[in-house]
Amino acid sequence: MSVDFLDSNVFVYLFDEASPSKQRIAQELIRVGLQTGDATISFQVIQETLNVMTRKFETRATPDEVRRFMDRVLLPLWTIMPSEALYHRALDIHGRYGFSFYDGMIIGAALAAGCRRLYSEDFQDGQRIDQLTIVNPFTA
């Protein structure tokens, strides 16, 4: 069974009322991932999402709201922890493809999880990196 990797922007769109179509797509990806167990995230996605929730929105989430979201949504999907191998893989991806180190961490985490798809709008839609295909779920 192959799981899909969900990038931070998928979670951020849950809270973006200015983009209702992207919000619906994000809700569906996350709902299906939680129900089926066919989605995963890394520690980096948790950190980026929590940072956005506590700092970037006009109406910021309270610590209790953030904690509930983390416990109910993010933590059940979290499988990729920091490791020496992950940092080496991120540096390899950075050098090979020219991605930033942090983007290399996301791609490296998706590869470490054995994912076939990385859902993100931050990369080139359709790009393949080893067995991983990047999919922008928000394109028409």
ABEGO torsion letter per residue (X at the ends): XBBBBBBAAAAAAAABAABAAAAAAAAAAAAAAAAAGABBBBAAAAAAAAAAAAAABABBBBAAAAAAAAAAAAAAABABBBBAAAAAAAAAAAAAAGBBAAAAAAAAAAAAAGBABBBBAABBBGBBBEABBBBBAABX
